[in-house]
Every structure is written in structure tokens, then in C-alpha cells.
């Protein structure tokens, strides 16, 4: 499987961010990607517009435009957006689309940490989401989810051999190191490939950020089921396309049968 990671800095305008999606899909597809992954909050950054004012269903205008771009390029796209929740808040949603019948994963664990309260404006999701591409099951997770290993094990129990973690990771002392540690740990917990795609560091593009809204630190990576970094990026916006061997999951689970050996 060939996967593209599009590490971008999204802004407050969904239309302008759609152009970033267009360019990222083009660059990744030109390098043979079948699956193209964008970060959490690709539709609009945190700390920008009021999320309830821009939220729309996965088959609304923004999601449909992403689906059209994916279909034209012949790829499957994963990108963070915001969809309406029944209580007036929004869901922090990962859109999964190839043109027809888009799917959304609503972030389960909300970022009420490090002085930020995501739950004020975002409602939690409840359901695991995984899709199949080329006979490979790919599970979906978002940002703060990475601190909860039971979610990754549950996706593995449901057949996932690749898990995507899309993020808009908050900056701060030790946060990059936590991102790198947690993503590698979750790959080991679940013995899956972990595709961790985060927002780039806005400072690398001259964008000034204010407040404590999580923006990004970069350092997207693809991690193998043994916890090794297969390929990765720095802090700047960039597109990374890599090939992975899903069969390595079987090798890892034979060598390190942590899922089979669980007693709790």
C-alpha cells in the first residue's frame, strides 16, 4: 500500500484550505499514493472561526469538494473537518472519501487538557470507524485519542492492520517528544502500522498564533508494527509518500503476540 501524508498549516477559511487539499492530493497522487491523509482540522484551524458556523455534514459542499478531488485523482482521502452535533456543538470529524458515500469518524476523546477545553464546542463521538482499501482494514483516530491505547487495541481487534492518527497537536514543552513517544507506543500496543499525520508548525510559515488553541508541531510519521519509524517529516509543511507492507503486521503479531496474550 502506498500512502501520502500531507502535513499542512490550515487557516481559518475552509475555501482556502480546500486549495491546500487540492495541491496535497495532486502531489501525493503523482507519487503513486492510493491513500492520502491530511491532519485534524484541515477544514479550518482551531482558534479561528466559530466551529458551529462552518460545520456541515460529510456530504455538504466542503466534503463533497474533497470527494470530487479524490475521485478525480483516483485516491482515497482522509481529512479533518467539523460536522454538526445535535446539541448545538460540533463533531470533530475525520472525513473519509473517494467521491461516493463519504464516511465520518467523530473523535471519541476530547482534548480537555493543557488548559484547552475542546468539549465546550465539540461533542464526543461513540463509534469505532474503519474502512477497507485494497483488502486492508484501516482504522481512524484523531489527536488526543492517541493517549488511549484501548481504542487502538479495539481497532486491531476489529481487523485493522493500519491505523491513522490525524492531529492538530498542541505545542509546548515536551509536547513534540510526547507525540513521538505516543505514536510509537500505539503502534506497539496494537501491532499495526501507525500513520500519524499532524498539522505543520505554523511558525515555519510565518503564521503567528495566539491563545492556547492547538495548532501543530509537525513531525508526522509512519511507524511500523514493531514501533520503528519507517519515515517521517520535520516541522515544516511537506508531503511524504511511502510504501508499507501490510504483511508485516502478521510478522509482528507472531513475534510479539500482545493482543493474544492479554488477560484483562
C-alpha positions as CSV (number, residue, x, y, z in Angstrom):
1,X,0.0,0.0,0.0
2,X,1.3,3.5,-0.9
3,X,0.2,6.2,1.5
4,X,0.6,10.0,1.3
5,X,0.8,12.3,4.3
6,X,0.1,15.9,3.7
7,X,1.5,18.0,6.6
8,X,-0.1,21.4,6.1
9,X,-0.9,24.5,8.1
10,X,-4.6,25.1,7.7
11,X,-6.1,28.6,8.3
12,X,-9.5,30.0,9.2
13,X,-11.0,29.9,5.7
14,X,-12.4,26.5,4.5
15,X,-12.2,27.6,0.9
16,X,-8.5,28.4,1.1
17,X,-7.8,25.2,3.0
18,X,-9.6,23.3,0.2
19,X,-6.8,24.6,-2.1
20,X,-4.2,23.1,0.2
21,X,-6.1,19.8,-0.1
22,X,-6.2,20.1,-3.9
23,X,-2.4,20.6,-4.0
24,X,-1.7,17.9,-1.5
25,X,-3.8,15.3,-3.4
26,X,-2.0,16.2,-6.6
27,X,1.5,15.9,-5.2
28,X,0.7,12.6,-3.4
29,X,-1.2,11.1,-6.4
30,X,1.7,12.0,-8.7
31,X,3.9,9.8,-6.5
32,X,1.5,6.9,-6.7
33,X,-0.4,7.2,-3.4
34,X,-3.6,5.2,-3.0
35,X,-4.5,6.7,0.4
36,X,-3.9,10.4,1.1
37,X,-4.0,11.6,4.7
38,X,-4.5,15.2,5.9
39,X,-4.4,16.4,9.5
40,X,-7.2,17.1,12.0
41,X,-8.9,20.5,11.4
42,X,-7.9,20.6,7.8
43,X,-11.2,22.3,7.0
44,X,-10.4,25.1,9.5
45,X,-7.9,25.6,12.2
46,X,-8.7,25.7,15.9
47,X,-8.8,29.2,17.3
48,X,-10.1,30.6,14.0
49,X,-13.8,30.7,13.0
50,X,-16.6,29.6,15.3
51,X,-16.8,25.9,14.5
52,X,-20.6,25.8,14.7
53,X,-20.8,28.4,11.9
54,X,-18.7,26.4,9.4
55,X,-19.8,22.9,10.4
56,X,-21.5,20.9,7.7
57,X,-22.3,17.2,7.0
58,X,-19.7,15.0,5.4
59,X,-21.7,15.2,2.2
60,X,-22.0,19.0,2.4
61,X,-20.3,21.4,0.0
62,X,-16.8,21.2,1.6
63,X,-16.8,17.4,2.0
64,X,-18.3,16.9,-1.5
65,X,-15.5,19.1,-3.0
66,X,-12.9,17.0,-1.2
67,X,-14.6,13.8,-2.5
68,X,-14.5,15.2,-6.1
69,X,-10.8,15.9,-5.9
70,X,-10.2,12.4,-4.5
71,X,-12.3,10.8,-7.2
72,X,-10.6,12.7,-10.0
73,X,-7.2,11.7,-8.7
74,X,-8.2,8.1,-8.1
75,X,-7.3,8.1,-4.4
76,X,-9.0,7.7,-1.0
77,X,-8.7,10.9,1.1
78,X,-8.8,11.3,4.9
79,X,-9.1,14.9,6.1
80,X,-10.3,16.6,9.3
81,X,-13.5,18.7,9.3
82,X,-16.3,19.7,11.6
83,X,-19.9,18.4,11.4
84,X,-23.0,19.5,13.3
85,X,-23.9,17.7,16.5
86,X,-27.5,17.5,17.8
87,X,-26.8,19.6,20.9
88,X,-25.5,22.7,19.1
89,X,-21.9,21.8,19.4
90,X,-20.0,20.1,16.5
91,X,-18.3,16.8,16.0
92,X,-14.5,16.8,15.3
93,X,-14.8,14.6,12.3
94,X,-12.4,12.7,10.0
95,X,-13.9,12.7,6.6
96,X,-13.0,9.5,4.6
97,X,-13.9,9.9,0.9
98,X,-13.2,8.8,-2.5
99,X,-16.1,10.6,-4.1
100,X,-19.2,8.4,-3.3
101,X,-20.7,7.5,0.1
102,X,-18.3,9.5,2.3
103,X,-17.7,8.2,5.9
104,X,-17.1,10.2,9.0
105,X,-15.3,9.3,12.2
106,X,-16.3,11.5,15.1
107,X,-13.4,12.0,17.6
108,X,-14.1,10.0,20.7
109,X,-11.7,11.5,23.2
110,X,-11.9,15.3,23.5
111,X,-8.9,17.5,24.3
112,X,-9.8,18.8,27.8
113,X,-6.2,19.1,28.8
114,X,-3.2,21.5,28.9
115,X,-5.6,24.5,29.5
116,X,-7.8,23.8,26.5
117,X,-11.4,22.6,26.7
118,X,-12.4,21.1,23.4
119,X,-15.7,19.8,24.9
120,X,-17.1,23.4,25.2
121,X,-17.6,23.4,21.5
122,X,-17.2,19.8,20.4
123,X,-19.3,16.8,21.2
124,X,-17.7,13.3,21.6
125,X,-18.2,10.5,19.2
126,X,-19.1,7.0,20.2
127,X,-18.3,4.7,17.4
128,X,-15.2,3.0,16.0
129,X,-14.7,3.6,12.3
130,X,-12.6,1.5,9.9
131,X,-12.6,1.3,6.1
132,X,-11.2,-1.2,3.7
133,X,-8.8,-0.3,0.9
134,X,-7.2,-2.9,-1.3
135,X,-8.2,-5.6,1.1
136,X,-6.5,-3.8,4.1
137,X,-8.6,-2.6,7.0
138,X,-7.7,1.0,8.1
139,X,-8.8,2.4,11.4
140,X,-9.4,6.0,12.2
141,X,-8.3,8.0,15.3
142,X,-7.8,11.7,16.0
143,X,-5.2,13.6,18.0
144,X,-6.0,13.2,21.8
145,X,-7.2,9.6,21.0
146,X,-3.5,8.7,20.9
147,X,-3.4,8.8,24.7
148,X,-5.9,6.0,25.0
149,X,-4.4,2.6,24.0
150,X,-7.6,0.7,24.4
151,X,-9.0,2.4,21.3
152,X,-6.1,1.2,19.2
153,X,-6.4,-2.3,20.6
154,X,-10.2,-2.2,19.8
155,X,-9.5,-1.2,16.2
156,X,-6.9,-4.0,15.9
157,X,-9.5,-6.5,17.4
158,X,-11.8,-5.3,14.6
159,X,-9.3,-6.2,11.9
160,X,-7.3,-3.0,11.5
161,X,-3.7,-3.5,10.3
162,X,-3.2,0.2,9.6
163,X,-4.4,3.0,12.0
164,X,-4.5,6.6,11.0
165,X,-4.0,9.3,13.7
166,X,-4.7,12.8,12.3
167,X,-3.8,15.6,14.6
168,X,-3.5,19.3,15.3
169,X,-1.1,18.7,18.2
170,X,-0.7,21.5,20.8
171,X,2.7,22.9,21.1
172,X,4.6,23.3,24.4
173,X,7.4,22.0,26.5
174,X,7.9,18.3,25.8
175,X,4.9,18.1,23.5
176,X,6.8,17.0,20.4
177,X,8.5,14.3,22.4
178,X,5.1,13.1,23.7
179,X,3.8,13.0,20.2
180,X,6.7,10.8,19.0
181,X,6.5,8.6,22.1
182,X,2.8,8.1,22.0
183,X,2.5,7.3,18.3
184,X,5.3,4.7,18.5
185,X,3.7,3.2,21.6
186,X,0.3,2.9,20.0
187,X,1.8,1.0,17.0
188,X,3.3,-1.4,19.5
189,X,0.1,-1.7,21.6
190,X,-1.9,-2.7,18.5
191,X,0.9,-4.2,16.4
192,X,-0.4,-2.2,13.5
193,X,1.1,0.3,11.1
194,X,0.5,3.8,12.6
195,X,0.1,6.7,10.1
196,X,0.4,9.8,12.2
197,X,-0.3,13.0,10.2
198,X,-0.3,16.3,12.1
199,X,-0.5,20.0,11.2
200,X,2.8,21.6,10.5
201,X,4.2,24.2,12.9
202,X,2.6,27.5,11.9
203,X,5.8,29.4,12.9
204,X,7.6,27.7,9.9
205,X,5.4,29.6,7.5
206,X,5.4,32.9,9.4
207,X,2.0,32.5,10.9
208,X,1.6,33.9,14.4
209,X,-0.7,32.1,16.8
210,X,-2.3,33.4,19.9
211,X,-4.1,31.8,22.8
212,X,-3.9,28.1,23.7
213,X,-5.7,26.6,20.8
214,X,-3.8,23.5,19.5
215,X,-2.2,24.3,16.1
216,X,0.6,21.9,15.2
217,X,4.2,20.8,15.7
218,X,4.8,18.8,12.6
219,X,6.8,15.6,12.8
220,X,4.2,13.4,11.0
221,X,5.4,9.8,10.7
222,X,4.7,6.4,9.5
223,X,5.5,3.8,12.2
224,X,5.8,0.0,11.6
225,X,4.1,-2.6,13.8
226,X,7.4,-3.1,15.7
227,X,7.4,0.5,16.7
228,X,10.1,1.7,14.3
229,X,9.8,5.0,12.4
230,X,9.5,3.9,8.8
231,X,9.6,7.5,7.5
232,X,8.9,10.9,8.9
233,X,8.9,14.7,8.5
234,X,10.2,17.8,10.3
235,X,8.2,20.8,11.4
236,X,7.6,22.4,8.0
237,X,4.7,21.8,5.6
238,X,5.6,18.9,3.3
239,X,4.1,15.9,1.5
240,X,5.5,12.5,2.3
241,X,4.6,9.4,0.2
242,X,5.7,6.0,1.5
243,X,5.1,2.3,0.7
244,X,4.1,0.0,3.5
245,X,3.8,-3.8,3.6
246,X,0.6,-4.8,5.5
247,X,2.0,-8.4,5.8
248,X,4.5,-7.0,8.4
249,X,1.5,-6.9,10.8
250,X,1.3,-10.7,10.7
251,X,5.0,-11.0,11.4
252,X,4.8,-8.6,14.3
253,X,1.8,-10.4,15.9
254,X,3.6,-13.7,15.6
255,X,6.7,-12.3,17.2
256,X,5.0,-10.0,19.8
257,X,1.6,-11.5,20.4
258,X,0.4,-8.8,22.9
259,X,-3.1,-8.9,21.6
260,X,-3.4,-12.7,22.0
261,X,-1.6,-12.7,25.4
262,X,-3.9,-10.1,27.1
263,X,-5.5,-11.3,30.3
264,X,-7.5,-8.1,31.1
